[in-house]
Amino acid sequence: MFDELGTKLEGALKKLRQRGVLTEPMIKEGLREVRRVLLEADVNFHVTRDFLGRVQERALGEQVLKAVSPGQQIVKIVHDELANLFGEGRPTLEKGPSSPTVILMVGLQGAGKTTTAAKLARRLGREGRTPMLAACDLQRPAAIEQLQTLGDQIGAEVFAGEFGGDPVATALAAVARAKESKHSVLIVDTAGRLQIDETLMDELGRVRDAVRPAEILLVADAMTGQEAVTIAKGFDEALGVTGVVMTKMDGDARGGAALSIRGVTGRPIKFIGVGEGIDDLDAADPQRLAGRILQMGDVVGLVERAQVAIDEEEQAKLQQKMLGQGRFSLEDFLVAMRQIQKMGPLDQLMKLIPGMGRMKIPAANMDPKRFRHVEAIILSMTPEERRNPKLLNGSRRARIAKGSGRPVAEVNRLMKQFDEMQKFMKQMKGMMGGLGGGMPGMPFGR
């Protein structure tokens, strides 16, 4: 997410960051480079101009020019103004005057509206709310079936209309059903088109007037660049959008649309789709997004992923074995590795750790195939070998290599890394003992 934009902005700000003294010409030259990067990333011209005007005004202030580290001060100014482009404060979903709170999902066909509706239901369910989904895109049978399949996947009830039916009547019936079954939120998936047209807007307007939603969320495809900004403006003028969900931010999007939408429409980005998984929907916190763009990491985002993916019971067992008993088998290693995999691609996780985004880590070390190779090697061992790796002599390692389809050298490398990890665990156990028997209340990995 924002990879290309972040890398180029980092390059543009590097010279300013490294200088001990900054003059006005130096600052203006550096900001000209920032301007070029933003325009290349497809940020709206007017948004770019206003953004750089605010940055320059603050950067040329007396406090910055005389600061101990003026370069770092300018980076902070850029960070703050990037955050302002996304909005002020963390966006929240409005609650309706009575239950259920109705959220209307709108957008063009292919933007990921139906999937995003299910992702949002999943997220709200984790927050303790009871969402229900309504399939009101009655022009495509596939849309109804897709929402029902996703509903089954996340355990959410889906109220579906009939193909070719009246979306307004279906939406009203869904509200009645949600009230009857005491659901706190109703997420309404609506029809889309390949482009904005009067028929679509008329239909969506009638659905809006019938169900009176607390939120009208536009689902916009980040891959469409500035076209997404034009689409957002069109939907907002016709329906009064309350917020935007940017999808496909994990793809090749240059990031300009996400930075431009609020500046052009005044509507905040509330969520960002960061992957195809049902849990890959992040809250669009302005400060955290600005930090990601400037490769400062996002610790909160990392913790949120861990909370969703990691099994607390397994986590407690690993902690006890690693820090309490000082034992850590290959079976435990496999469990830990699988939990990390659930959090997402390793290259994405590294970018959430402060400072890691700027490090040049070989692509081979981030290859998800390496996880699968390690898994294949461990699963090619007998249970006894996984529990007691000291049994792995030369002939056993050759057998494991053959069974996993990996070279013997790779098996040997894994065992060497595992031995080093075990030594580290013993050292940790000794340190914990010296501190009075360890910290049993501290969850592993945090």
Secondary structure, 3 states (H helix, E strand, C coil): CCHHHHHHHHHHHHHHHHCCCCCHHHHHHHHHHHHHHHHHCCCCHHHHHHHHHHHHHHHCCHHHHCCCCHHHHHHHHHHHHHHHHHCCCCCCCCCCCCCCEEEEEECCCCCCHHHHHHHHHHHHHHCCCCEEEEECCCCCHHHHHHHHHHHHHHCCCEEECCCCCCHHHHHHHHHHHHHHCCCCEEEEECCCCCCCCHHHHHHHHHHHHHHCCCEEEEEEEHHHCHHHHHHHHHHHHHHCCCEEEEECCCCCCCCHHHHHHHHHHCCCEEEEECCCCCCCEEECCHHHHHHHHCCCCCHHHHHHHHHHHCCHHHHHHHHHHHHHCCCCCHHHHHHHHHHHHHCCCHHHHHHHCCCHHHCCCCHHHHCHHHHHHHHHHHHCCCHHHHHCHHHCCHHHHHHHHHHHCCCHHHHHHHHHHHHHHHHHHHHHHHHHHHCCCCCCCCCCCC
